[in-house]
Amino acid sequence: GNSVTQMEGPVTLSEEAFLTINCTYTATGYPSLFWYVQYPGEGLQLLLKATKADDKGSNKGFEATYRKETTSFHLEKGSVQVSDSAVYFCALSSGSARQLTFGSGTQLTVLP
Amino acid sequence: DAGITQSPRHKVTETGTPVTLRCHQTENHRYMYWYRQDPGHGLRLIHYSYGVKDTDKGEVSDGYSVSRSKTEDFLLTLESATSSQTSVYFCAVASGGAEFGTDTQYFGPGTRLTVL
């Protein structure tokens, strides 16, 4: 079956530090890959996505590249801000039902 | 937020009582989903719908049932709530894009359910 493994948190960084959150996956077929973000007390919002190998998704300074050879989709940002503090979820979508399989989430806290 | 509302937003109930959660959408999305969120597990799919009266089970469907009699509403029912069903429940919608498997899901604000 499908599965997503994320680096465990929590992660605490100082403002303007470089961020990497690792994500690897196991899936049959050719999944699409997503990063969602959840701010306190809210639902999930799509941060970025990639639909095929070597695609790069980007949004709000965040980037992730779909690496089929290493089955990875690591999230990166060059300079984090306090407002980036949230929980980040890696997910994959596959199959005709477009079901999402999520990682366990990584809590990011950015200190001023 | 793709016009998604969930009701109630918070509920406390007792073991053995029936509970129904409602998801309502205003943008005519074809697909609707119910997930639960628990610490250490991320989100897990309970049930989903691919059209009116068309539903199927997800990863953690035991103890839950769903119904979709109208495009805009997707109901999740706990027939007899148990403490293990204490969780945050999220509804999501998707339109079913032209490109297979690439459609984006949009999430509602969640319902926090506590079963005592």
HADDOCK unambig.tbl for C-alpha pairs under 7 A between the chains (distance, minus, plus):
assign (segid A and resid 32 and name CA) (segid B and resid 101 and name CA) 6.54 0.50 0.50
assign (segid A and resid 32 and name CA) (segid B and resid 102 and name CA) 5.79 0.50 0.50
assign (segid A and resid 42 and name CA) (segid B and resid 109 and name CA) 5.43 0.50 0.50
assign (segid A and resid 43 and name CA) (segid B and resid 107 and name CA) 5.86 0.50 0.50
assign (segid A and resid 43 and name CA) (segid B and resid 108 and name CA) 5.71 0.50 0.50
assign (segid A and resid 43 and name CA) (segid B and resid 109 and name CA) 4.42 0.50 0.50
assign (segid A and resid 43 and name CA) (segid B and resid 110 and name CA) 6.04 0.50 0.50
assign (segid A and resid 44 and name CA) (segid B and resid 107 and name CA) 5.70 0.50 0.50
assign (segid A and resid 45 and name CA) (segid B and resid 106 and name CA) 6.97 0.50 0.50
assign (segid A and resid 45 and name CA) (segid B and resid 107 and name CA) 6.90 0.50 0.50
assign (segid A and resid 51 and name CA) (segid B and resid 102 and name CA) 6.07 0.50 0.50
assign (segid A and resid 93 and name CA) (segid B and resid 101 and name CA) 6.25 0.50 0.50
assign (segid A and resid 94 and name CA) (segid B and resid 101 and name CA) 5.50 0.50 0.50
assign (segid A and resid 95 and name CA) (segid B and resid 101 and name CA) 6.33 0.50 0.50
assign (segid A and resid 96 and name CA) (segid B and resid 101 and name CA) 6.53 0.50 0.50
assign (segid A and resid 98 and name CA) (segid B and resid 101 and name CA) 5.41 0.50 0.50
assign (segid A and resid 102 and name CA) (segid B and resid 42 and name CA) 5.87 0.50 0.50
assign (segid A and resid 102 and name CA) (segid B and resid 43 and name CA) 5.89 0.50 0.50
assign (segid A and resid 103 and name CA) (segid B and resid 42 and name CA) 5.64 0.50 0.50
assign (segid A and resid 104 and name CA) (segid B and resid 40 and name CA) 5.32 0.50 0.50
assign (segid A and resid 104 and name CA) (segid B and resid 41 and name CA) 4.74 0.50 0.50
assign (segid A and resid 104 and name CA) (segid B and resid 42 and name CA) 3.87 0.50 0.50
assign (segid A and resid 105 and name CA) (segid B and resid 42 and name CA) 5.62 0.50 0.50
